[in-house]
Amino acid sequence: MRFPLITLLTVLAASTEISAFVTSKSTISNGASRTTTELQAMPPMIIGPMIRKMREEKQKQKMPMASENEMKGQAPGLRVGGSAWKWPPVWPYDQTFFTPPEDLKKPDPTAQLSGMAGMLSGVAQLPTTPDESDVKEEDKLNIVQYWKEDKADVRTNLDEEAVEKLKGHLAYYIKSGMSILEFGAAENSYLPDDVKPSRHVGVGLSTKLMEENPSLTARLEVNLNNVIEGETVDSEELRQLTTEPFDAIIMTNTIDFLTHPREVYRTAWQLLKPGGIMIVAFTSKKAYPDKFERAQTKMWREFNDDQHMWIAGSFFQFSAGSGWENLFGFDISPESAKANLEKSGPLDFFKKGKENNMYVVQATKGLQDETIDPENPAKSINSKMWMMPTLEDRDKQLVVPRLARSYQLASTDAKKRAVEDHIALLPKIYDSLVKMDQFAFTFSMQSQLAADLVMDPDFDGNDEQINALKQGLGLRTPSPEFWQPVGETTSNMIIEDKINLLAHLVPRFGSGNPDQEQALLAFATGLNPTFSLIRSKCPGMSESDVQLLGTELLCSEILIPGRSTKQEFASWLGSMTEGELKDILKARREPNQASANELQEYREAREQEEREREELRRKYEEQVRKAREERSMAFNPKTGKFEEIQKKK
């Protein structure tokens, strides 16, 4: 007989009544009989193994997704190790995710989730664009007024057991003498009683409550939701703190109110010392909804605590990428927490439990290289890109190996310096390239163009160069004297060769040198006659090779002021034989092939690393799946025992 999968607690209630109380008949002195109900203990041979089995299942369910090495040296309660996190390649959230629901239009019941929301739901989703047009501005939450006036005297009053757990966790990582910055500070920082920081700066809008906090040595009134989008919190007070960074940043029960969490985490990274730790603690979403729900975001209200942990971890990833190290997630909930009791045994059935679950997600700041290490340029270049706006993690993963290889192959110190000095220009380049996503211009092509531009010593990202880049990409109307003829006459070149040509032409703009401007015009007007002469000398050459060879020769002789006049170039080209021209073309092709081979090897190595990470993650998920399956039991009234539920085939 199959039994429905019902709540374990319901089964336990029924089993307690059936097994512990039995009905019997007895005869009294006058011969009449009466029915009585007697309390009988459940036989030890039944209840002992049952409880032991349930305890084992509970431990399996809590099995951490972390390796033994990761668990060494960490506080108790580690649930998610550094190798278990996995993120999409780009920022997966839209802004409505971090907006209080009251400030949004009532959702369309047929609308779908997007980004991370869809991923967490386990159902394939399509992106949607929420409409906020029916929400009046005056009806939206005034966050400054909310905390400074409406909630000026309202205390959080966390559960005492949860507070002790949090204090114990902080004691593991924060020691006396450390400097601490606290985001979302209020009346209590939950530091261990014996920890005396050298400096403890509180940041937030609860100014009245911060005055009651004895641990704070300084208080800054800052709206953490006021940000420069894609960068940091827009606060001069916080910018001034970068001159004296902190050993630790703590943020307790604040993440649920952040409307721009990525910018807050980026700010934290800037304000930490290398090796400094950021600790983000939060309790169950049901811990204080009657007090502060109006300010809680849509994400916080609609997702559960496990999902909150993964989302909180994603903010580290999407703020500074690998600039955050040792990313761990902890469940430090007290034993009295409701979720723990729900997964216990029959003896805990009548204990309702508390909404005092406590979680922590934390990471440490990595050391950013000041210069490029010749032995490992990829590591250094990657570290210089940790805090760059505009670039997604996907773009960084593609452009870093190209720049590293270009740096290693650079023939002059000037080219090496160009890489180091121009990395900061990548956001400006990608600001144009991101608009190419809708065209057949792949992310790999974008990274190739970006790397080639950074490598050129003459590229400084001036307005004329950026305008030339956009015209060359077709994002603006091409100029009739240059980009229009260049585009028309090179239409047969393969896309990779066009990218190389564009990367060579763009840096020549905006030099302020009249000779360079004349050279650009000479290049454009010299394309057709050059191609015609090559076709006549090499009748069997493909048109794409004709255009590649012609543009290469013009770039090397005409585009560089003072190298050759148009007449000198025509005379030189006219003296070339078919064999000599083919040799030049072959020499031009060989570096490209070598570069392609090396890049392919790098990609294969990265793919192998990804496969290994995925295999480790698969094993973790399999462990969790098995634990959940083995945990499922139901009471069989025929046998009077708890039995594993038969899974449907």
Stockholm file with secondary structure:
# STOCKHOLM 1.0

chainA/1-649         MRFPLITLLTVLAASTEISAFVTSKSTISNGASRTTTELQAMPPMIIGPMIRKMREEKQKQKMPMASENEMKGQAPGLRVGGSAWKWPPVWPYDQTFFTPPEDLKKPDPTAQLSGMAGMLSGVAQLPTTPDESDVKEEDKLNIVQYWKEDKADVRTNLDEEAVEKLKGHLAYYIKSGMSILEFGAAENSYLPDDVKPSRHVGVGLSTKLMEENPSLTARLEVNLNNVIEGETVDSEELRQLTTEPFDAIIMTNTIDFLTHPREVYRTAWQLLKPGGIMIVAFTSKKAYPDKFERAQTKMWREFNDDQHMWIAGSFFQFSAGSGWENLFGFDISPESAKANLEKSGPLDFFKKGKENNMYVVQATKGLQDETIDPENPAKSINSKMWMMPTLEDRDKQLVVPRLARSYQLASTDAKKRAVEDHIALLPKIYDSLVKMDQFAFTFSMQSQLAADLVMDPDFDGNDEQINALKQGLGLRTPSPEFWQPVGETTSNMIIEDKINLLAHLVPRFGSGNPDQEQALLAFATGLNPTFSLIRSKCPGMSESDVQLLGTELLCSEILIPGRSTKQEFASWLGSMTEGELKDILKARREPNQASANELQEYREAREQEEREREELRRKYEEQVRKAREERSMAFNPKTGKFEEIQKKK
#=GR chainA/1-649 SS CCCCCCCHHHHHHHHHHHHHEEEEEEECTTSCEEEEEEECCCCHHHHHHHHHHHHHHHHHHTCCBSCHHHHTTSCTTEEECTTTCCCCSSCCCCGGGGSCGGGSCCCCTTCCCCHHHHHHHTSCCCCCCCCCTTSCGGGSCCHHHIIIIITTTCCCCCCHHHHHHHHHHHHHHCCTTCEEEEETCCSCCCCCTTCCCSEEEEEESCHHHHHTCTTCSEEEECCTTCBCTTSCBCCHHHHHHTTSCEEEEEEESCGGGCSSHHHHHHHHHHHEEEEEEEEEEEECTTSSHHHHGGGSCHHHHHSCHHHHHHHHHHHHHHHHGGGEEEEEEEECCCTTBHHHHHTSCGGGTTCCCBSCCEEEEEEEECCCCSSCCTTCHHHHHHHHTTTCSSCCHHHHHHHHHHHHHHHHHCSSHHHHHHHHHHGGGHHHHHHHHGGGTTTTCCHHHHHHHHHHHHHCTTCCCCHHHHHHHHHHHTSSCCCTTTHHHHHHHTTTSCHHHHHHHHHHHGGGTTCCCHHHHHHHHHHHHHHHHHHHHHHHHCTTSCHHHHHHHHHHHHHHHTSSTTSCCHHHHHHHHHTCCHHHHHHHHHHHHHHHHHHHHHHHHHHHHHHHHHHHHHHHHHHHHHHHHHHHHHHCEEEETTTTEEEECCCCC
#=GC SS_cons         CCCCCCCHHHHHHHHHHHHHEEEEEEECTTSCEEEEEEECCCCHHHHHHHHHHHHHHHHHHTCCBSCHHHHTTSCTTEEECTTTCCCCSSCCCCGGGGSCGGGSCCCCTTCCCCHHHHHHHTSCCCCCCCCCTTSCGGGSCCHHHIIIIITTTCCCCCCHHHHHHHHHHHHHHCCTTCEEEEETCCSCCCCCTTCCCSEEEEEESCHHHHHTCTTCSEEEECCTTCBCTTSCBCCHHHHHHTTSCEEEEEEESCGGGCSSHHHHHHHHHHHEEEEEEEEEEEECTTSSHHHHGGGSCHHHHHSCHHHHHHHHHHHHHHHHGGGEEEEEEEECCCTTBHHHHHTSCGGGTTCCCBSCCEEEEEEEECCCCSSCCTTCHHHHHHHHTTTCSSCCHHHHHHHHHHHHHHHHHCSSHHHHHHHHHHGGGHHHHHHHHGGGTTTTCCHHHHHHHHHHHHHCTTCCCCHHHHHHHHHHHTSSCCCTTTHHHHHHHTTTSCHHHHHHHHHHHGGGTTCCCHHHHHHHHHHHHHHHHHHHHHHHHCTTSCHHHHHHHHHHHHHHHTSSTTSCCHHHHHHHHHTCCHHHHHHHHHHHHHHHHHHHHHHHHHHHHHHHHHHHHHHHHHHHHHHHHHHHHHHCEEEETTTTEEEECCCCC
//
